């Protein structure tokens, strides 16, 4: 790739995803509003690059992921996929998307989805894959691939790890939409707020997390996902090792001392 083409690709990638940092919170905005923030190849690449940068950025304590315009994310860009020259290109696209979803888990910082509107297919998967989620009252969610002759296989991985088996099956088998209050009741999101307060609510949650020790959150997040995939004996063994090691950490020593001395902790 020559310098001119590389520069054009970099510019395109940058414009499909916006980042702004505010007092320790990195806000990533999917920026394809005309396409309802569908996950194009360029947007997936931009997400990979942004998550890699954030993972190494000690100034970032929490990540908030949202969408520009009226939608959060409408899933994959079907026009781009249909124009793919070969099956191998389609295979590579799904592999990149799955790898990006797993980077959200591996990220040491908590990730909050601020769902400002429609979240369908891989967009619903993205909500489910974030650690926490806040939704506007008018947000709607669906894994609707079945209505296009496609079973939402990759969204099923995240969805079935968020909501109960029967509810996940209903969403996946029917492709029907659920509203924000149903998503809250089913456990897909943590909070629902008026549309004009979605980012404010996400930031309230982010600031709550920022009041906790960075190391404890990072260690806890990693353990949280590891134990979900383990049998109960292995999960308890891992959790026991993790909490025993954490007890000797500076943050735990300060936290326990503050509790016993009846004072607020002074996290360094």
SEPAKOL-343095 format. One record per residue (C-alpha): residue in one letter; x, y, z. Coordinates in steps of 0.5 Angstrom, whole numbers, padded with zeros to 4 digits, always signed. Each point is the difference from the previous one (the first is absolute). Example, Ala and Ser with C-alpha at 12.3 -4.5 7.8 and 13.67 -1.06 7.14 Angstrom:
2
A+0025-0009+0016
S+0002+0007-0002
END
This chain:
268
X+0000+0000+0000
X+0003+0007-0002
X+0000+0006+0005
X-0006+0003-0004
X-0004-0006+0001
X+0002-0001+0007
X-0001+0007+0002
X-0007+0000-0003
X-0002-0007+0003
X+0003+0003+0007
X-0005+0006-0001
X-0006-0004-0002
X+0001-0004+0006
X+0001+0006+0005
X-0007+0003-0003
X-0004-0007+0001
X+0002+0000+0008
X+0001+0007+0004
X+0004+0000+0007
X-0001+0005+0005
X+0003+0000+0007
X-0003+0003+0006
X+0003+0000+0007
X+0002-0008-0001
X-0006-0002-0004
X+0002-0002-0007
X-0007+0001-0004
X+0000-0004-0007
X-0005+0002-0005
X-0002-0004-0006
X+0000+0005-0005
X-0004-0002-0006
X-0007+0003+0001
X-0003-0001-0007
X+0002-0007+0001
X-0003-0001+0007
X+0007-0001+0002
X+0001-0007-0003
X+0006-0003+0001
X+0004+0000-0007
X+0007-0002-0001
X+0003+0007+0002
X-0004+0001+0006
X+0002-0007+0003
X+0007+0002-0002
X-0001+0006+0004
X-0003-0003+0006
X+0006-0005+0000
X+0005+0006+0000
X-0004+0004+0005
X+0000-0006+0005
X+0007-0002-0001
X+0002+0008+0002
X-0005+0000+0006
X+0003-0007+0003
X+0007+0004+0000
X-0003+0006+0002
X+0001+0001+0008
X-0004+0007+0000
X-0006-0004-0002
X-0004-0003+0005
X-0007-0001-0003
X-0002-0001-0007
X-0007+0002-0003
X-0002-0002-0007
X-0006+0003-0003
X-0003+0002-0007
X-0001+0006-0004
X-0007+0002-0003
X-0006-0004+0002
X+0003-0007+0000
X+0005-0003+0005
X+0002-0006-0005
X-0004-0003-0006
X+0005-0006+0000
X+0004-0002-0006
X+0000+0004-0006
X-0004-0005-0005
X+0002+0004-0006
X+0007+0000+0001
X+0000-0008+0001
X-0005-0001-0006
X+0006+0004-0004
X+0005-0005+0003
X+0004-0003-0006
X+0001-0007+0004
X-0002-0004+0006
X+0006+0001+0003
X-0001+0007+0000
X-0006-0001+0004
X+0003-0005+0005
X+0006+0005+0001
X-0006+0005+0002
X-0003-0004+0005
X+0007-0002+0003
X+0002+0007+0001
X-0007+0002+0003
X+0000-0006+0005
X+0008+0002+0002
X-0003+0007+0001
X-0005-0003+0005
X+0005-0004+0003
X+0004+0006+0001
X-0005+0004+0004
X+0000-0006+0005
X+0008+0000+0000
X+0000+0008+0001
X+0002+0001+0007
X-0005+0006+0001
X-0007-0001+0001
X-0004+0002-0007
X-0007+0003+0001
X-0005+0000-0006
X-0004+0006-0001
X-0006-0002-0004
X-0003+0006-0004
X-0004-0004-0004
X-0001-0006-0005
X+0005-0006+0002
X-0001-0006-0005
X+0004-0006-0002
X+0007+0001+0002
X-0002+0007+0003
X-0004-0004+0005
X+0006-0004+0001
X+0004+0006+0001
X-0005+0002+0006
X+0001-0007+0003
X+0007+0000-0001
X+0001+0006+0004
X+0001-0001+0007
X-0006+0005+0002
X-0005+0003-0004
X-0004+0006+0001
X-0006+0001-0005
X-0005+0006-0002
X-0007-0001+0001
X-0001-0001-0008
X+0005-0005-0001
X-0002-0006-0003
X+0004-0007-0001
X+0000-0006-0005
X+0004-0005-0002
X-0004+0000-0007
X+0004-0004-0004
X-0005-0006-0001
X-0004+0005-0004
X+0005+0000-0005
X+0001-0007+0000
X+0006+0000+0004
X+0001-0002+0008
X+0003+0005+0004
X+0006-0005+0002
X+0005+0005+0002
X-0005+0004+0004
X-0003-0006+0003
X+0007-0001+0004
X+0000+0007+0004
X-0008+0000+0000
X+0000-0007+0004
X+0005+0002+0005
X-0005+0006+0002
X-0007-0002+0000
X-0003-0007+0002
X+0000-0006-0005
X-0008+0001-0002
X+0001+0007-0001
X+0006+0000-0004
X-0004-0006-0004
X-0006+0005-0001
X+0004+0005-0003
X+0005-0004-0004
X-0006-0004-0003
X-0005+0005-0001
X+0004+0006-0002
X-0005+0004+0004
X+0002+0007+0003
X+0000+0001+0007
X-0001+0007+0003
X+0005+0004+0005
X-0004-0002+0006
X-0001-0008-0002
X+0008+0001-0001
X+0001+0002+0007
X-0005-0005+0003
X+0004-0006-0004
X+0007+0003+0002
X+0002+0002-0007
X+0001+0007+0003
X+0001+0003+0007
X-0003+0006+0000
X-0005+0004-0004
X-0001+0008-0001
X-0003+0005-0004
X+0003+0001-0007
X+0003+0007+0002
X+0003-0003+0006
X+0004-0007-0002
X+0007+0003+0000
X-0001+0004+0006
X-0003-0007+0003
X+0006-0004-0003
X+0005+0005+0003
X-0003+0000+0007
X+0001-0008-0001
X+0007+0002-0002
X+0002+0004+0006
X-0003-0005+0005
X+0005-0005-0003
X+0006+0005+0000
X-0001+0001+0007
X+0002-0007+0001
X+0008-0003+0000
X+0002-0001-0008
X+0004-0006+0002
X-0006-0003+0004
X-0005+0001-0006
X+0005-0002-0005
X+0002-0007+0004
X-0008-0001+0001
X-0002+0001-0007
X+0005-0005-0002
X-0002-0005+0005
X-0007+0002-0001
X+0000-0003-0008
X+0005-0006+0002
X-0005-0003+0005
X-0006+0001-0005
X+0004-0005-0004
X+0002-0005+0005
X-0003-0006+0004
X-0002+0002+0007
X+0006-0003+0003
X+0005+0003-0004
X-0004+0007+0000
X+0001-0001+0008
X+0007-0002+0000
X+0002+0006-0005
X-0005+0005+0004
X+0004-0002+0007
X+0007+0001-0003
X-0002+0007-0003
X-0003+0002+0006
X+0005-0002+0005
X+0005+0003-0005
X-0004+0007+0000
X+0000+0000+0007
X+0007+0001+0001
X+0000+0006-0006
X+0001+0007+0003
X-0008+0002-0002
X-0002-0006+0004
X+0004+0002+0006
X-0002+0007+0000
X-0007-0002-0001
X+0000-0004+0006
X+0003+0005+0004
X-0005+0005-0002
X-0006-0004+0002
X+0003-0002+0007
X+0002+0007+0001
X-0007+0003-0002
X+0003+0004-0005
X+0000+0001-0008
X+0005-0004-0004
X+0006+0004-0003
X+0001-0003-0006
X+0007+0001-0004
END
